Amino acid sequence: MKTIQRLFISTALVAGVLGLSACTEDPQVLTGEGVKQDGASYQGVGSSQYAQTGWKPGDKGSWEQQLKTRAQYGQNDYTRMSGK
C-alpha cells in the first residue's frame, strides 16, 4: 500500500513540475533595426505579374477604384446572386 502511495505522489510531483515548466516563457527581445514600416498598399510590390488589369502601381486613385469595384461586384452576394 505504501509503495502505491509513493508512486502516486512521485508521479503527481513529476507531472506538476513538468506542468509548471511548460508555463515559462522566454523573454522577448527586440533585435535588429526595430519596427519595419511598410509602404503604402497602392505602391505595389514591384512585380506586375499578379496585378489586376486597370490598376497602375503607385496610383492611389486607381487603387481605390479597384477596391470599390471588388467590394461591389466580387464580394457582395446581393449583386452576384441577382441574376438567378
C-alpha positions in Angstrom: 0.0 0.0 0.0 2.8 2.4 0.9 4.5 1.8 -2.5 1.4 2.6 -4.4 1.0 5.9 -2.4 4.7 6.8 -3.0 4.3 6.0 -6.7 1.2 8.1 -6.9 2.8 11.0 -5.0 6.0 10.9 -7.1 4.0 10.7 -10.3 1.9 13.7 -9.2 5.1 15.7 -8.3 6.7 14.9 -11.6 3.6 15.9 -13.5 3.3 19.1 -11.5 6.9 20.0 -12.2 6.6 19.3 -15.9 3.3 21.3 -16.0 4.8 24.3 -14.3 7.9 24.2 -16.5 5.7 24.4 -19.6 4.3 27.7 -18.3 7.6 29.5 -18.5 8.2 31.9 -21.4 11.5 33.1 -22.8 11.9 36.9 -22.7 11.1 38.6 -26.0 14.0 40.8 -27.1 13.8 43.3 -29.9 16.6 42.5 -32.3 17.9 44.3 -35.4 16.7 47.7 -36.6 13.4 47.6 -34.8 10.0 48.0 -36.3 9.7 47.7 -40.1 7.5 50.2 -41.7 5.6 49.0 -44.7 4.9 51.2 -47.7 1.5 52.3 -48.8 -0.6 49.5 -50.3 -1.2 51.3 -53.5 2.6 51.4 -54.2 2.6 47.7 -55.2 5.3 45.2 -54.8 7.3 45.9 -57.9 6.0 42.9 -59.9 3.0 43.4 -62.1 2.7 39.7 -62.7 -0.2 39.4 -60.3 -1.6 42.9 -60.7 -5.3 43.4 -61.6 -5.7 44.9 -65.1 -6.6 48.5 -64.9 -4.6 49.2 -61.8 -1.4 51.2 -62.0 1.2 50.7 -59.2 1.7 54.0 -57.4 -1.7 55.5 -58.4 -3.8 55.9 -55.3 -6.9 56.7 -57.3 -6.9 53.6 -59.4 -6.1 51.5 -56.3 -9.2 52.9 -54.5 -11.3 52.3 -57.6 -10.2 48.7 -57.8 -11.1 48.2 -54.1 -14.6 49.7 -54.7 -15.2 47.5 -57.7 -14.1 44.4 -55.9 -16.3 45.2 -52.9 -19.3 45.9 -55.1 -19.1 43.1 -57.7 -16.8 40.4 -56.3 -17.7 40.3 -52.6 -21.3 41.5 -52.5 -23.6 38.4 -52.5 -26.6 40.5 -53.3 -25.2 41.7 -56.7 -23.7 38.3 -57.5 -27.0 36.4 -56.9 -29.3 38.9 -58.6 -29.1 37.1 -62.0 -30.7 33.9 -60.6 
